Amino acid sequence: MSLKLSIVTADQTVLSREDVQRLVVPGEDGQLTLLPNHAALMTSLSAGTIIAHTDEGLIPVSITGGFLQILQNDVKVLADGISESSASDSSSAE
């Protein structure tokens, strides 16, 4: 079982994966780790790095803040913005 992950900004889809085993995100009150079958949750995110753990390795995406929703193994991140290095790194991971 895995998580379906979408990270988007107002301008673009930054990352879209269906094979995420674990997701670490920068929550407002500290890091959150999301695993398959996580309870439904909506939360704000602070600036930091989202790390998606896949069978192929780690995929880091640095964001400037935003919101996260997880519902039935479907994770949507609405990011305020991303760093330029993350844009080039994650586009190759799609």
C-alpha positions in Angstrom: 0.0 0.0 0.0 1.3 3.5 -0.8 0.3 7.1 -0.8 -0.7 9.1 -3.9 1.0 12.5 -3.7 0.4 15.7 -5.6 2.4 18.9 -4.8 1.1 21.9 -6.7 1.6 25.7 -6.7 -0.7 28.3 -8.3 1.5 28.0 -11.4 2.5 24.4 -11.8 2.3 20.8 -10.7 5.7 20.3 -8.9 5.4 16.6 -8.2 2.9 13.8 -8.8 3.7 10.3 -7.6 1.6 7.2 -6.7 4.3 5.2 -5.0 5.1 7.1 -1.8 5.7 4.8 1.1 6.3 7.6 3.7 6.0 11.4 3.6 7.7 13.8 6.0 6.3 17.4 5.9 7.1 20.6 7.8 4.0 21.2 9.9 3.4 24.4 11.7 4.1 22.7 15.0 6.9 20.5 13.8 7.5 17.7 11.4 4.7 15.3 10.5 5.2 11.8 9.1 2.4 10.4 7.0 2.1 6.7 6.3 -0.5 4.7 4.3 -3.9 4.6 6.0 -3.2 7.8 7.9 -6.3 9.4 9.4 -7.9 12.2 7.4 -6.1 15.5 8.1 -5.9 19.0 6.8 -3.1 21.2 8.2 -1.0 24.2 7.3 2.6 23.8 6.4 5.6 26.0 7.3 8.6 26.7 5.1 10.8 23.6 4.9 11.5 20.5 3.0 8.9 17.8 2.1 10.6 14.4 1.8 8.8 11.7 -0.2 10.2 8.2 0.5 9.7 5.9 -2.6 11.2 2.6 -3.7 13.5 4.6 -5.9 14.8 6.7 -3.0 14.1 10.0 -1.4 12.6 13.0 -3.3 13.0 16.3 -1.5 10.9 19.4 -2.4 11.6 22.7 -0.5 8.4 24.8 0.0 7.8 28.2 1.4 4.6 27.2 3.2 1.2 26.0 2.2 -1.5 23.5 3.1 -1.8 19.7 3.1 -4.8 17.4 2.9 -4.7 13.6 3.3 -7.8 11.6 2.7 -7.9 7.9 1.9 -4.2 7.7 1.0 -4.5 10.7 -1.3 -2.2 13.5 -0.3 -2.5 17.0 -1.8 -0.1 19.7 -1.0 -1.0 23.3 -2.0 2.4 25.1 -1.7 2.7 28.8 -1.6 5.9 28.4 -3.5 9.0 26.3 -4.0 12.7 26.9 -4.2 14.3 26.9 -7.6 16.6 24.0 -6.8 13.5 21.9 -5.8 11.8 22.7 -9.1 14.6 21.3 -11.2 15.2 18.3 -8.9 11.6 17.2 -8.6 10.7 17.7 -12.3 13.1 14.9 -13.1 11.4 12.6 -10.6 8.0 12.8 -12.3 
